[in-house]
Amino acid sequence: MATEEFEIVNRVANSALQVFDLEDYYPEGGRVALDISQWLWEGFVLREKDFRESLKNHDWQQYSGKYVALHCSTDAIVPAWAYMLVTISLNGVAKKVVEGTVDELNVLIYQEILDSLDYTPYTDKPVIIKGCSRKPVPQQAYTLATQKLLPFAKSIMFGEACSSVPLYKKK
């Protein structure tokens, strides 16, 4: 029996399929949840003079180059200006500051990144939004990416080229 040689052909690499990997856009920099209740009297009452003094004495450099999510872990009623003062203290130190959770921060970061991308290279091409990632890509980023790609892509799938889920096909 003669041995035949078979050439392995990567059909994915030779196709028009475009892979959109959200992990490629994951911005480096630590994420920090900063609880402002630490500067409230007994964690619940904002005394302006004490609050300002606590902010003045806080080591803000520990947030250098990081993304910061401001929140209050207690049921305190915190006026908007308190978050604004903390934001001012973080200005020029942190990469970005938001009021909310780290998850909300990550969604906002992705929204800004996805809003700034050029989607014309995906015009009339089949696109697969890569599903597996080693970085913490928020679920909402997939929804945002889908909305951005819809006007351009010929079709949109989710997953990996070998096992994708078809989501959309232009009529």
C-alpha positions in Angstrom: 0.0 0.0 0.0 1.5 3.3 -1.0 1.7 6.1 1.5 -0.1 9.2 0.3 1.0 12.6 1.6 -1.8 14.8 2.7 -1.3 18.5 2.9 -2.9 20.1 5.9 -4.7 23.2 4.8 -5.8 25.9 7.2 -9.1 26.9 5.7 -9.7 29.5 8.3 -6.5 31.4 7.5 -7.3 31.2 3.8 -10.9 32.5 4.2 -12.3 36.0 4.4 -13.3 35.4 8.0 -12.2 38.2 10.3 -11.6 37.5 13.9 -12.6 40.3 16.4 -10.9 39.5 19.7 -12.0 41.8 22.6 -9.0 40.6 24.6 -6.8 42.5 22.1 -8.3 45.7 23.3 -8.0 44.9 27.1 -6.2 47.9 28.6 -3.3 47.2 30.9 -3.5 48.7 34.4 -4.8 47.5 37.7 -8.4 48.0 38.7 -9.1 49.2 42.2 -12.4 49.5 44.1 -12.0 52.5 46.4 -14.5 52.6 49.3 -15.2 56.1 50.5 -16.9 55.0 53.6 -13.4 54.8 55.2 -13.5 58.7 55.3 -17.0 58.9 56.9 -17.6 59.2 60.6 -18.5 55.6 61.7 -18.8 54.8 58.0 -22.1 56.6 57.7 -21.9 60.4 58.3 -20.0 62.8 56.1 -18.4 65.5 58.2 -17.0 67.9 55.6 -14.0 69.2 57.5 -13.0 65.6 58.6 -13.6 64.3 55.1 -11.5 66.9 53.4 -8.7 66.4 56.0 -8.8 62.6 55.4 -8.5 63.2 51.6 -5.6 65.6 52.2 -3.7 63.0 54.3 -4.4 60.0 52.0 -1.6 58.4 49.9 -2.9 58.9 46.4 0.2 57.6 44.7 -0.9 54.0 45.4 -3.4 54.5 42.6 -0.8 55.6 40.0 -1.6 54.2 36.6 -4.7 52.3 37.8 -8.3 52.4 37.0 -10.4 53.4 40.1 -14.0 52.6 40.8 -15.4 54.8 43.6 -18.1 53.4 45.8 -19.6 53.5 49.3 -20.0 50.1 50.9 -22.4 51.4 53.6 -26.0 52.7 53.3 -24.7 56.3 53.9 -26.2 59.1 51.9 -23.2 60.5 50.1 -23.6 63.8 48.3 -22.3 64.0 44.7 -19.6 66.6 45.7 -17.9 64.0 47.9 -17.2 61.7 44.9 -16.1 64.8 43.0 -13.6 65.7 45.7 -12.1 62.2 45.6 -12.0 62.4 41.8 -10.0 65.7 42.0 -7.6 64.0 44.4 -7.1 61.2 41.9 -6.7 63.6 38.9 -3.3 63.1 37.3 -2.6 59.9 39.3 -5.2 57.4 38.2 -5.8 56.4 34.5 -9.6 56.7 34.9 -12.0 57.3 37.8 -15.7 56.3 37.8 -18.4 56.1 40.5 -19.6 52.5 40.5 -18.2 48.9 40.6 -15.1 47.5 39.0 -17.4 45.7 36.5 -19.1 49.0 35.6 -15.6 50.6 35.2 -14.6 47.8 32.8 -17.7 48.2 30.7 -17.1 52.0 30.5 -13.5 51.4 29.5 -14.5 49.0 26.7 -17.3 51.4 25.6 -14.7 54.1 25.1 -12.3 51.8 23.3 -15.0 50.3 21.0 -16.3 53.8 20.2 -12.9 54.9 19.0 -12.3 51.9 16.6 -12.5 51.9 12.8 -14.9 49.2 11.7 -14.5 49.7 8.0 -12.0 46.8 7.6 -15.0 44.5 8.5 -17.2 45.8 5.7 -19.0 43.0 3.9 -16.9 40.3 5.6 -17.8 37.5 7.8 -16.8 38.3 11.4 -16.3 36.0 14.3 -16.3 37.6 17.8 -13.8 35.5 19.7 -15.4 33.9 22.7 -12.6 32.6 24.9 -10.4 35.0 26.7 -7.8 34.8 29.5 -8.5 38.4 30.5 -11.6 39.6 32.3 -13.5 40.9 29.4 -16.9 42.1 30.7 -20.0 40.4 29.2 -21.4 43.7 28.1 -18.4 44.3 25.9 -19.7 41.5 23.6 -23.0 43.3 23.2 -21.3 46.6 22.5 -19.0 45.0 19.9 -21.9 43.4 18.2 -23.7 46.7 17.9 -20.6 48.3 16.4 -20.0 45.5 13.9 -23.7 45.2 12.7 -23.6 48.0 10.2 -20.4 46.7 8.6 -20.2 42.9 8.8 -21.7 40.5 6.2 -22.2 38.1 9.0 -21.4 37.8 12.7 -20.6 34.6 14.6 -19.5 34.0 18.2 -16.9 31.6 19.5 -13.9 30.0 17.7 -13.6 29.4 14.0 -13.8 25.6 14.6 -17.0 25.9 16.6 -18.9 29.1 16.1 -22.5 30.1 16.8 -24.0 32.0 13.9 -25.7 35.2 15.1 -26.4 37.5 12.2 -26.4 37.4 8.4 -26.9 40.5 6.3 -30.0 40.2 4.0 
